[in-house]
Amino acid sequence: MKEKRYSAKFRAVDTLLVVLMLLPILFGIVLYIVFTPESQGIEIAGARIYFTINMPLQPLPITESQVNSWIVIVSVFFLCLYLTHGLSATHPTKRQHIVEWGLEQTKKLVADNMGEFFDNFAPFVAAIMILSAFSSLLTLVGLYPPTSDLNIVGGWALLVFVLITYYKFKCGFVHYLRSFTEPVAFLTPLNVISEFATPISMAFRHYGNILSGSVISVLVAAALQGLSAMIFGRLPGFLGQFPFLQIGIPAVLSVYFDIFSGLLQAFIFAMLTMLYISSGFPEEDYREKLKKKAAKAAKS
């Protein structure tokens, strides 16, 4: 059985899945090189517009953020196929152990923060964390991270807001309106503002932290370049033009801003998603509503 699973065909499929996983990233790098004009120095700019599609209401620009988001989605799709290739109950692979461990940890995270009513939310929470983390990690290969675009992160926050509102409506429209008067009626205006501020705060928190990291990294790199030229500029030949101070320090900053901060913001966004949805859901009132409905149905 083990020999059959690791046959030439099995390894060929593995190789194909890895290639298909890397191809979108390579495509993004080539696209970035082709559409990036020659620059004389370090610059800070938003997502580049590749082309525009004429639509009935207004033109639709296709930007780096949209293209790179699809690159992440396609790459993660083939990564999932690779990790789940060759699943077996008798001869599990190392990757299967990794997948099972990740699944168990995600289910535990959802159970601890949302309760047993939301057990089926584990795939959604995992998708949010993976999509956010891989989008931020695109900076490691020189691509524009979609999480640095407010439109992308705002779309995620809007989706979460729809889910929050959906679960708040579980007990009916009247119960939803009554929730704005709690704990006291005169706080209703603040509760209404807080309701609509939720997706805005989620979007700006995620977007601001990722973008600020990118900006700080670029500013420090530019400062080190100028400082290196000031200190070592009088050295003969190419030594005077070599940016000695840019060796090592930008790499350390990249470890923090591109890796640690990106992964941390993905986790925070997922945590806020779980907390906002679970805290907005009136579980006790909903269960009471189901009991009354069941009792009424039994009588009829």
C-alpha positions as CSV (number, residue, x, y, z in Angstrom):
1,M,0.0,0.0,0.0
2,K,2.8,2.4,0.9
3,E,4.7,1.7,-2.3
4,K,1.6,2.3,-4.3
5,R,1.0,5.7,-2.7
6,Y,4.5,6.8,-3.4
7,S,4.6,5.6,-7.0
8,A,5.9,7.6,-9.9
9,K,2.4,8.8,-10.7
10,F,2.0,10.0,-7.1
11,R,5.2,12.0,-7.2
12,A,4.3,13.4,-10.6
13,V,1.0,14.7,-9.4
14,D,2.8,16.2,-6.4
15,T,5.3,18.0,-8.7
16,L,2.5,19.2,-10.9
17,L,0.6,20.7,-8.0
18,V,3.7,22.5,-6.7
19,V,4.4,23.9,-10.2
20,L,0.8,25.1,-10.5
21,M,1.1,26.6,-7.0
22,L,4.2,28.6,-8.0
23,L,3.1,29.6,-11.5
24,P,0.7,32.4,-10.4
25,I,3.4,33.9,-8.3
26,L,5.9,33.8,-11.2
27,F,3.2,35.3,-13.4
28,G,2.7,38.2,-10.9
29,I,6.5,38.8,-10.8
30,V,6.7,39.0,-14.6
31,L,3.6,41.2,-14.8
32,Y,5.2,43.5,-12.2
33,I,8.5,43.8,-14.1
34,V,6.7,44.5,-17.4
35,F,4.4,47.2,-16.0
36,T,6.9,48.9,-13.7
37,P,8.6,51.9,-15.2
38,E,12.3,52.5,-14.6
39,S,12.8,54.4,-11.4
40,Q,15.8,56.5,-10.3
41,G,15.3,55.9,-6.5
42,I,13.0,54.6,-3.8
43,E,9.4,55.7,-4.1
44,I,6.1,55.0,-2.2
45,A,3.0,54.5,-4.3
46,G,-0.3,52.7,-4.2
47,A,-1.4,49.8,-6.3
48,R,-0.5,50.1,-10.0
49,I,-3.4,50.1,-12.5
50,Y,-2.7,47.5,-15.2
51,F,-5.6,48.4,-17.5
52,T,-9.2,49.7,-17.4
53,I,-12.4,48.1,-18.5
54,N,-15.2,50.4,-19.7
55,M,-18.4,49.6,-17.8
56,P,-21.9,51.2,-18.1
57,L,-21.7,53.2,-14.8
58,Q,-18.0,53.9,-14.6
59,P,-14.7,52.5,-15.8
60,L,-13.4,49.5,-13.8
61,P,-9.6,49.7,-13.2
62,I,-7.8,46.4,-12.8
63,T,-5.1,47.0,-10.3
64,E,-2.2,45.1,-8.7
65,S,-4.4,44.5,-5.6
66,Q,-7.0,42.6,-7.6
67,V,-4.5,40.6,-9.7
68,N,-2.4,39.7,-6.7
69,S,-5.5,38.7,-4.7
70,W,-6.3,36.2,-7.4
71,I,-2.7,35.1,-7.4
72,V,-3.0,34.3,-3.7
73,I,-6.4,32.5,-4.2
74,V,-5.1,30.3,-7.0
75,S,-1.8,29.5,-5.2
76,V,-3.6,28.7,-2.0
77,F,-6.0,26.5,-4.0
78,F,-3.2,24.3,-5.4
79,L,-1.5,24.4,-2.0
80,C,-4.6,22.9,-0.5
81,L,-4.7,20.2,-3.2
82,Y,-1.0,19.4,-2.6
83,L,-1.5,19.1,1.2
84,T,-4.6,16.9,0.8
85,H,-3.1,14.7,-1.9
86,G,-2.8,11.1,-0.8
87,L,-4.9,11.3,2.4
88,S,-5.0,7.9,4.1
89,A,-6.4,6.6,7.4
90,T,-3.7,3.8,7.5
91,H,-0.6,5.5,6.1
92,P,-0.8,9.2,6.8
93,T,1.9,11.4,5.3
94,K,3.8,14.2,7.1
95,R,1.8,16.8,5.3
96,Q,-1.4,15.0,6.4
97,H,-0.3,15.3,10.0
98,I,0.3,19.1,9.5
99,V,-3.1,19.5,7.9
100,E,-4.9,17.6,10.7
101,W,-3.0,19.6,13.4
102,G,-4.0,22.8,11.7
103,L,-7.6,21.7,11.4
104,E,-7.7,20.7,15.1
105,Q,-6.2,24.0,16.2
106,T,-8.6,26.0,14.1
107,K,-11.6,24.1,15.5
108,K,-10.3,24.6,19.0
109,L,-9.8,28.3,18.4
110,V,-13.4,28.7,17.1
111,A,-14.9,26.6,19.9
112,D,-13.0,28.7,22.6
113,N,-14.1,32.1,21.1
114,M,-17.5,31.4,19.5
115,G,-19.0,28.4,21.3
116,E,-20.4,25.2,20.0
117,F,-23.2,26.9,18.0
118,F,-20.5,28.1,15.5
119,D,-18.6,24.8,15.1
120,N,-19.1,25.0,11.3
121,F,-17.2,28.3,11.2
122,A,-13.7,26.7,11.3
123,P,-13.3,26.6,7.5
124,F,-14.4,30.3,7.2
125,V,-12.0,31.4,9.9
126,A,-9.1,29.4,8.4
127,A,-9.8,30.9,5.0
128,I,-9.6,34.4,6.4
129,M,-6.3,33.8,8.2
130,I,-4.7,32.1,5.2
131,L,-5.9,34.6,2.7
132,S,-4.8,37.5,4.8
133,A,-1.4,36.0,5.8
134,F,-0.5,34.9,2.2
135,S,-1.5,38.3,0.9
136,S,0.8,40.1,3.3
137,L,3.6,37.6,2.6
138,L,3.7,38.6,-1.1
139,T,6.1,41.3,-0.2
140,L,8.8,38.7,0.3
141,V,8.8,38.1,-3.5
142,G,8.6,41.8,-4.3
143,L,4.9,41.9,-5.1
144,Y,2.4,44.5,-3.9
145,P,0.4,43.0,-0.9
146,P,-3.4,43.2,-1.4
147,T,-3.7,43.9,2.4
148,S,-2.1,47.3,1.7
149,D,-5.2,48.3,-0.3
150,L,-8.2,49.5,1.7
151,N,-10.6,48.3,-1.0
152,I,-9.5,44.7,-0.6
153,V,-9.6,44.7,3.2
154,G,-12.7,46.8,3.2
155,G,-14.4,44.1,1.2
156,W,-13.4,41.4,3.8
157,A,-14.7,43.7,6.6
158,L,-18.0,44.2,4.7
159,L,-18.5,40.5,4.4
160,V,-17.9,40.0,8.1
161,F,-20.4,42.9,8.8
162,V,-23.1,41.0,6.7
163,L,-22.5,37.9,8.8
164,I,-22.7,39.9,12.0
165,T,-26.0,41.4,10.9
166,Y,-27.3,38.1,9.7
167,Y,-26.8,36.4,13.1
168,K,-28.2,39.5,14.9
169,F,-31.4,39.0,12.9
170,K,-31.8,35.4,14.0
171,C,-34.4,36.5,16.7
172,G,-36.3,38.8,14.3
173,F,-36.2,42.4,13.2
174,V,-37.9,43.7,16.4
175,H,-35.3,42.0,18.6
176,Y,-32.6,43.5,16.4
177,L,-33.9,47.0,16.8
178,R,-34.4,46.5,20.6
179,S,-30.7,45.6,20.9
180,F,-29.8,49.2,20.1
181,T,-31.5,50.4,23.3
182,E,-29.4,48.2,25.6
183,P,-28.3,48.7,28.3
184,V,-30.2,52.0,28.5
185,A,-32.3,53.8,25.8
186,F,-30.3,57.0,25.8
187,L,-27.3,55.1,24.4
188,T,-29.2,54.2,21.2
189,P,-27.4,56.8,19.0
190,L,-24.0,55.6,20.2
191,N,-25.0,52.0,19.6
192,V,-26.1,52.8,16.0
193,I,-22.8,54.5,15.3
194,S,-20.9,51.6,16.9
195,E,-22.8,49.2,14.6
196,F,-21.6,50.8,11.4
197,A,-18.2,51.6,12.8
198,T,-17.4,47.9,13.2
199,P,-16.5,47.2,9.5
200,I,-14.7,50.5,9.2
201,S,-12.5,49.9,12.3
202,M,-11.7,46.3,11.1
203,A,-10.7,47.5,7.7
204,F,-8.6,50.5,8.8
205,R,-6.9,48.5,11.5
206,H,-5.7,45.8,9.2
207,Y,-5.0,48.1,6.2
208,G,-3.2,50.7,8.4
209,N,-0.9,48.2,10.1
210,I,0.2,46.5,6.9
211,L,0.7,49.7,4.9
212,S,2.5,51.5,7.8
213,G,5.0,48.6,7.9
214,S,5.7,48.9,4.2
215,V,6.1,52.6,4.4
216,I,8.5,52.4,7.4
217,S,10.6,49.8,5.6
218,V,11.0,51.9,2.5
219,L,11.8,55.1,4.5
220,V,14.4,53.3,6.6
221,A,16.0,51.8,3.5
222,A,16.1,55.3,1.8
223,A,17.6,56.8,5.0
224,L,20.3,54.1,5.2
225,Q,21.1,54.6,1.5
226,G,21.7,58.3,2.1
227,L,23.6,57.7,5.3
228,S,25.8,55.2,3.6
229,A,26.6,57.6,0.8
230,M,27.4,60.3,3.4
231,I,29.8,58.1,5.4
232,F,31.4,56.0,2.7
233,G,30.9,58.2,-0.3
234,R,34.6,59.2,-0.4
235,L,35.9,55.7,-0.7
236,P,37.6,55.0,-4.1
237,G,35.8,53.3,-7.0
238,F,32.6,51.3,-6.5
239,L,33.2,51.2,-2.7
240,G,32.0,54.8,-2.5
241,Q,28.7,53.9,-4.2
242,F,28.1,50.6,-2.4
243,P,25.3,50.9,0.2
244,F,27.0,49.2,3.1
245,L,24.4,50.3,5.7
246,Q,21.6,48.6,3.7
247,I,23.1,45.2,4.4
248,G,21.3,43.3,7.1
249,I,19.1,46.0,8.7
250,P,16.4,46.0,6.0
251,A,16.3,42.2,6.2
252,V,15.7,42.4,10.0
253,L,12.9,44.9,9.4
254,S,11.4,42.6,6.7
255,V,11.3,39.8,9.2
256,Y,9.2,41.9,11.5
257,F,7.0,43.9,9.1
258,D,6.6,41.4,6.3
259,I,6.4,38.2,8.3
260,F,5.6,38.7,11.9
261,S,3.3,41.7,11.5
262,G,1.5,40.2,8.5
263,L,0.8,36.9,10.3
264,L,-0.2,38.8,13.5
265,Q,-2.7,41.0,11.6
266,A,-4.2,38.0,9.9
267,F,-4.7,36.4,13.3
268,I,-6.2,39.6,14.8
269,F,-8.6,40.0,11.9
270,A,-9.8,36.4,12.4
271,M,-10.1,36.9,16.1
272,L,-12.2,40.1,15.7
273,T,-14.4,38.3,13.1
274,M,-15.1,35.5,15.6
275,L,-15.7,37.9,18.6
276,Y,-18.0,40.3,16.7
277,I,-20.1,37.5,15.2
278,S,-20.4,35.5,18.4
279,S,-21.0,38.5,20.7
280,G,-23.7,39.9,18.3
281,F,-25.6,36.6,18.2
282,P,-28.3,36.5,21.0
283,E,-27.9,32.7,21.5
284,E,-30.1,32.4,24.7
285,D,-32.9,34.4,23.1
286,Y,-32.6,32.3,19.9
287,R,-32.8,29.0,21.8
288,E,-35.8,30.3,23.7
289,K,-37.4,31.2,20.4
290,L,-36.8,27.7,19.0
291,K,-38.4,26.2,22.2
292,K,-41.5,28.3,21.9
293,K,-41.7,27.5,18.2
294,A,-41.3,23.8,18.9
295,A,-44.0,23.9,21.6
296,K,-46.4,25.8,19.4
297,A,-45.8,23.3,16.6
298,A,-46.5,20.4,19.0
299,K,-49.8,21.9,20.1
300,S,-50.9,22.5,16.6
